[in-house]
Amino acid sequence: MKVELINHTQNALELLLRTKNTRLAFKEDPATWSAEKKAEHLAYMRDTIRSSWEFCDYVFELSGVTRAFTHQLVRTRTGAYAQESQRTVDVREHPVAKPQSIASSANANEWWDEMVGRVKDFYADLVDGEIPVQDARGILPTNMTTSIVAKFNLRTLHDMAKVRLCTRTQGEYQDVFREMRRRVIEVHPWVEQFGFIEVHCVSEGTCAFPRYGRTSCQFWDARMDLTSLREETRIKFWSTEKQVAVPVAHGGKTM
């Protein structure tokens, strides 16, 4: 598996701050701010409306990943994708990734190698016998490796990270997303400093999957269980008159 960040918004920090300022009619140029002032406003942005985050894009090239993984990846509707085509490309030489659980079992490992070898031989025979690649691909394993280019904005990466870095997520997806996060932090260290791309429990202090977390996750903490608080808040919220906020922009911030 290989993850490369092949393109990104170069001036992402200033662009984030400028778009946030525009929304609040704050006319100062963030490029002229001190590092301290930028940090102050970034910390503010981390916990406010996230529309500005959508202006910052990151383009990744992922290679040596499985089709099983990319089937999950492309479910993220707010991404853009260009993937190697099994309809037109002869993929007989592409490796088939072997899960660790199979590699560590003598019997399963032997069965896997035998079956994968047979399937790839059959695929090659079909293509060599003038069966169209688009038809022969039907027998290929889900773990056949592939390449894909994927573009996400910072808001999407923030949302994906909450669940795709979680221990409940399939191992390959965790590995790929950890590397994507590392690549982003290489070019924009403030992403790590201000927690823009973090797993849910770190980002929010609660568990994204509490039924799983309380029984199976090493990071589970009883303080993450807010069941009683949610019920108390529900009763209080629906038994009182509505409250209406009156925010006022001042100095590039609201309340």
N, C-alpha and C positions, 0 to 999 in steps of 0.2 A: 504494500500500500504506500502510495506517495501523494502528498498534499502540497501543492504549490499555490501561492498567492500571486496570480499573474497580472492583476491590475487592481487598483484601489483609488479612492478619492484622495488626491494628494493633500489638499488643504482641509481635511475633514474637521479638524479641531476648530479652525476659524469659521468654517461653513456652519457647523453646528451652532456656534454661538451667534453668528450673524442671523441665521434663520429664526432662532429663538428671540433675538432682539427685535427683529422685524415684526414678529407677532405682537410684541409688547410696545411697539412704537418707540424703541430705544435706539437712537441714531449713532451711537459711538461705534467706531470701527474696532472689532475685537483684535485685529492684527496689531494694534497699537498698545494693547493691554500688557500689563506685567504678567509674569507666570503666576503670581499669587492671585491676581484678579481672575485670570482664566480658570484657575483651579476652583475658586469660590463659585463661579457661575456654572462650571461643570458639575460640581457637587449639587448645586440647586437643580440642574437639568435632570440629574439622575432620578429624581423623585417627582418630576412634574410631567406635563403632557409630552408625549414622545413623537409627535408628528415631525419635529425637526430631525430626528434620527434617520428618517427615511431618505434624506438627501445624501447620505454617506454610503457608498457602494463598495463591495468587495467581491472580486471575481476569483474563483478557485478552479484549478485543474486537479481533478482527483483521478489517479490512475492505479491500476492493480486492485481496484475495489470490486466487490461482487455485485452481480445483478440483484441478489437478494437485498443488499444494502441500498442500491439506487432505487429499487421499487419503493422503499420507505422514504428516501430522500426527496423524491419528486412529489410526494404528497404535500410538501410545503408549498402552498398555492402562491405565496408571494415571492417565489424565487424564479429565476430564468435558467433554462437548461439547454445544453447541446451535448447529446450523448452519442457515442459510437454506435452505429447501426448494425444490428445482427441481421437485418433484412438484406443488406447489400454486401457486408464484409464477411469473408471466409475466416472464421475464428478458430479453426482447428488447432492452431498453435497457441491459443490463449490458455494459460493455466486455469485450473479449477481449484479454488482455495479450499483447504481442508480445515475444518473446525478443530480446535485443540482437543475437544472432548473425544473426537474420533481418532486423532493422532495419538492420544495417550492410551487408547484401548487396542490391544494387539489384534483381537478378532475384528473389531470394527475398522481398524486401519487397513487390514488386508482386504476386507470386503469392499471398502471404499475404493482402494486403488484398482481392484479388479473391475468394478462396475464403471468407474469413470473411464478407465482405459477402453472398455468395450464400447461405451457410448461415443467416445471421441472417434474410435475406429469406424463405427457405423455412420457417424456424421460425415466423415471423410469419404467413405464409400458412396454415400448418397450424392454428395456434391460432385465427386469424380464421375459418378454415373449420370451426370447432367440433370440431377434433381435441383431445382432452384434453391439457392441459399435460404431464401425467405421461407421455404417449406421445410428444408432439412433442419433448420434451427429449432423446430418443435421438440426435438429429442434432447436438446442440450440441458445440462444441469443448471439449477438456479444459481449455484456458486461459481459459474463461469465468470472470469474476471472481465472488466470493462473499463472504459475511461469516460469521464463526464466533466464538462465545464459547467459550473454553477455560480450564479450571481445572486447575492443577498444584500439587502441594506442592513444598516446597524440595528434597526428596530427588529427586523426579522431574526437576525442572529441572536439578539437578546432573548426573544421569545423561544427560539429553538433551543438555546443553551439550557433553559430552565428544565427541560425534560430530556434532551438528548445527551446531557452530561450526567444525568441521573443513573444510579446503579441499576435501576429497573430496565434501562435501555439495553438492547443487544450489544454485545461486546465490540463488534466491528464498528458500529455507529459511534459508540463512545470513543474509540480510538481515533476515528476520522475527525470527530468534532473537537476532541482535545487538540489535535494537530492544527485544525482550522483556527481555533482560538489562539494557539501559540503563534501562528503566522500573522494574525491581526495584531497581536500585542507587539511583535517585532517592529512593525511600522508605526503603531500608535500605542505607546506604553500607557497612556492615560486610560485606555480601555480597561486595563487590569486595575489601575490605581483607583478608579471610581466605580468599578464593578459593573461595567456595561454588558459583559458577557460572563454570566455566572450560572451555576446550577441553582435550581429553585430554592433549596434549603438555605443556601448561602445568600442568595439575592433577597429572599422574602422572609426568612426565618421560620417558615412552615414547610410541610412536606407536600409535594405535588401529588403523591400517591399514598395517602396515609394507611390504607388497608395493607399495602405492600410494606410500607416503611416500618410500621410498628411490629411486624413479624419477621422481616427479612433484611432490613438495611442496617449496616453497622453505624450509620450516621444518625439514626433515629434518636430523638430526644423527646421525652414525655412533654416538654414544654411546647412542642410543635402541635400537640393535640388541642385544637381550639373549639371542639364540639360544643362545650358548655357555653363558651363566650359567644359563639355564633347564634345559639338559640336565645340567649339572653338579649343579644342585640336585635335579633329578628322581632322579638316581642316588643321591645322598647321602640324600634323604628316604626312598626305598623300600628302602634297605639298612641302615637303623638302626632301633632301637626307637622307638616313638612317644614324643613328649614331651607332657606334660600341664601346662598353665598353672594356677596357683593365684592368681587375682587377688583382691586385697583392696581394698575401697573405703576411701579416706581423704581427707577434705577435698574431696569431690565429684569425685574422680578415682580411677582405678585405674592399673595399670602401663601 
